[in-house]
Amino acid sequence: MSAEPAAHRVIPGATVARLPVYLRALSALATAGTDTVSSEELAEAAGVRSAKLRKDLSYLGSYGVRGVGYDVARLRDEIEGELGLRHDFSLVIVGMGNLGHALAAYSGFATRGFAVRWLVDEAPDVVGTRIAGLTVIDFDGLARECNDSMIGVIATPPDAAQDVADRLVALGVRSILNFAPAVLSIPSGVEVRKVDLATELQILAFHQQHPRLDPKALDRDALDPKTDDLEEGAAP
Ligand SMILES: NC(=O)c1ccc[n+]([C@@H]2O[C@H](COP(=O)([O-])OP(=O)(O)OC[C@H]3O[C@@H](n4cnc5c(N)ncnc54)[C@H](O)[C@@H]3O)[C@@H](O)[C@H]2O)c1
């Protein structure tokens, strides 16, 4: 049993970042008909060390059963609960260019609990068009629709990103996923995550130039930010 309910414990950011990875591995195991999994097997599937996996899951109060492992369905349920995935989240994508089109058509959001509900653009020739089954609206239209479970996705050129972020925040959006290569200034209480595929490619390029490094370190490092070791009190 856990010493303290999960709701009362602070879960390190690096652990939170790995929970979706565990969730994906557990979903694959469930689809394959696997009922229980050892920490070693789950760690292997998720690309992390088993000690780290056990530590991460201990923050949720999940310790598994010695000699049996973790109940796949139960652990998946616990992680979904911790990530807040039992609620429905609605995505609004702003900027319906090349990237906006691709994101709007991506079915993988819906299967993980995020429904693309609104598509927004400012260009008069784009507003009113149909993309992936939705009609593109402008910010005035969005203001009539928004609700507090909305997550904003910015797919505009970088010089428009701050203005778009400000407008989303003014509408009550508290979570933003930013694809534009721009640093956003946002008020406290608003969470921004940025996605930058070019940075990921640069990291790959670095490792390609340094073939001495263990290739598996690529995955591990991506999931193991340096801060993680500090959070866990490991020696530098
Ligand atoms: N993070 C990544 O890995 C990644 C990958 C590809 C593209 N991007 C970035 O995504 C962004 C979009 O790229 P793209 O190729 O789709 O561009 P694009 O030019 O094809 O589309 C941009 C769209 O944004 C709209 N727009 C501009 N200003 C707006 C505003 N203030 N409000 C609402 N809509 C507005 C435009 O009308 C246009 O439809 C760029 O910033 C690009 O650098 C990031």
The ligand as an SDF file (V2000), in Angstrom:
LIG
                    3D

 44 48  0  0  0  0  0  0  0  0999 V2000
    6.9070   22.4160  -34.2210 N   0  0  0  0  0  0  0  0  0  0  0  0
    7.1720   21.8030  -35.3330 C   0  0  0  0  0  0  0  0  0  0  0  0
    7.8160   20.7890  -35.3520 O   0  0  0  0  0  0  0  0  0  0  0  0
    6.6740   22.4220  -36.6120 C   0  0  0  0  0  0  0  0  0  0  0  0
    6.5870   21.7060  -37.7870 C   0  0  0  0  0  0  0  0  0  0  0  0
    6.0580   22.3500  -38.9100 C   0  0  0  0  0  0  0  0  0  0  0  0
    5.6660   23.6690  -38.8200 C   0  0  0  0  0  0  0  0  0  0  0  0
    5.8040   24.3380  -37.6490 N   0  0  0  0  0  0  0  0  0  0  0  0
    5.3580   25.7240  -37.4680 C   0  0  0  0  0  0  0  0  0  0  0  0
    3.9540   25.7180  -37.5680 O   0  0  0  0  0  0  0  0  0  0  0  0
    3.5150   26.9860  -38.0220 C   0  0  0  0  0  0  0  0  0  0  0  0
    2.5960   26.8050  -39.2150 C   0  0  0  0  0  0  0  0  0  0  0  0
    3.3140   26.2750  -40.3100 O   0  0  0  0  0  0  0  0  0  0  0  0
    2.5570   26.0410  -41.6810 P   0  0  0  0  0  0  0  0  0  0  0  0
    3.5400   25.4780  -42.6310 O   0  0  0  0  0  0  0  0  0  0  0  0
    1.2750   25.3040  -41.4410 O   0  0  0  0  0  0  0  0  0  0  0  0
    2.2160   27.5760  -42.0920 O   0  0  0  0  0  0  0  0  0  0  0  0
    1.1520   28.0940  -43.1630 P   0  0  0  0  0  0  0  0  0  0  0  0
    1.6750   29.4080  -43.6300 O   0  0  0  0  0  0  0  0  0  0  0  0
    0.8490   27.0290  -44.1570 O   0  0  0  0  0  0  0  0  0  0  0  0
   -0.1790   28.3280  -42.2910 O   0  0  0  0  0  0  0  0  0  0  0  0
   -0.3020   29.3260  -41.2950 C   0  0  0  0  0  0  0  0  0  0  0  0
   -1.7840   29.6330  -41.1260 C   0  0  0  0  0  0  0  0  0  0  0  0
   -1.9220   30.4930  -39.9770 O   0  0  0  0  0  0  0  0  0  0  0  0
   -2.9050   31.4690  -40.2950 C   0  0  0  0  0  0  0  0  0  0  0  0
   -2.6930   32.6420  -39.4280 N   0  0  0  0  0  0  0  0  0  0  0  0
   -1.7160   33.5620  -39.4870 C   0  0  0  0  0  0  0  0  0  0  0  0
   -1.8570   34.4600  -38.4980 N   0  0  0  0  0  0  0  0  0  0  0  0
   -2.9620   34.1170  -37.8150 C   0  0  0  0  0  0  0  0  0  0  0  0
   -3.6320   34.6630  -36.6790 C   0  0  0  0  0  0  0  0  0  0  0  0
   -3.1720   35.7560  -36.0330 N   0  0  0  0  0  0  0  0  0  0  0  0
   -4.7520   34.0590  -36.2360 N   0  0  0  0  0  0  0  0  0  0  0  0
   -5.2200   32.9340  -36.8590 C   0  0  0  0  0  0  0  0  0  0  0  0
   -4.6370   32.3630  -37.9340 N   0  0  0  0  0  0  0  0  0  0  0  0
   -3.4950   32.9480  -38.4110 C   0  0  0  0  0  0  0  0  0  0  0  0
   -2.6970   31.7600  -41.7660 C   0  0  0  0  0  0  0  0  0  0  0  0
   -3.8500   32.3530  -42.3400 O   0  0  0  0  0  0  0  0  0  0  0  0
   -2.4240   30.3610  -42.3090 C   0  0  0  0  0  0  0  0  0  0  0  0
   -3.6220   29.7000  -42.6970 O   0  0  0  0  0  0  0  0  0  0  0  0
    4.7770   27.7860  -38.3350 C   0  0  0  0  0  0  0  0  0  0  0  0
    5.0760   28.6040  -37.2240 O   0  0  0  0  0  0  0  0  0  0  0  0
    5.8390   26.7100  -38.5060 C   0  0  0  0  0  0  0  0  0  0  0  0
    7.1240   27.1930  -38.2110 O   0  0  0  0  0  0  0  0  0  0  0  0
    6.2870   23.7310  -36.5550 C   0  0  0  0  0  0  0  0  0  0  0  0
  1  2  1  0
  2  3  2  0
  2  4  1  0
  4  5  1  0
  4 44  2  0
  5  6  2  0
  6  7  1  0
  7  8  2  0
  8  9  1  0
  8 44  1  0
  9 10  1  0
  9 42  1  0
 10 11  1  0
 11 12  1  0
 11 40  1  0
 12 13  1  0
 13 14  1  0
 14 15  2  0
 14 16  1  0
 14 17  1  0
 17 18  1  0
 18 19  2  0
 18 20  1  0
 18 21  1  0
 21 22  1  0
 22 23  1  0
 23 24  1  0
 23 38  1  0
 24 25  1  0
 25 26  1  0
 25 36  1  0
 26 27  1  0
 26 35  1  0
 27 28  2  0
 28 29  1  0
 29 30  1  0
 29 35  2  0
 30 31  1  0
 30 32  2  0
 32 33  1  0
 33 34  2  0
 34 35  1  0
 36 37  1  0
 36 38  1  0
 38 39  1  0
 40 41  1  0
 40 42  1  0
 42 43  1  0
M  CHG  2   8   1  16  -1
M  END
$$$$
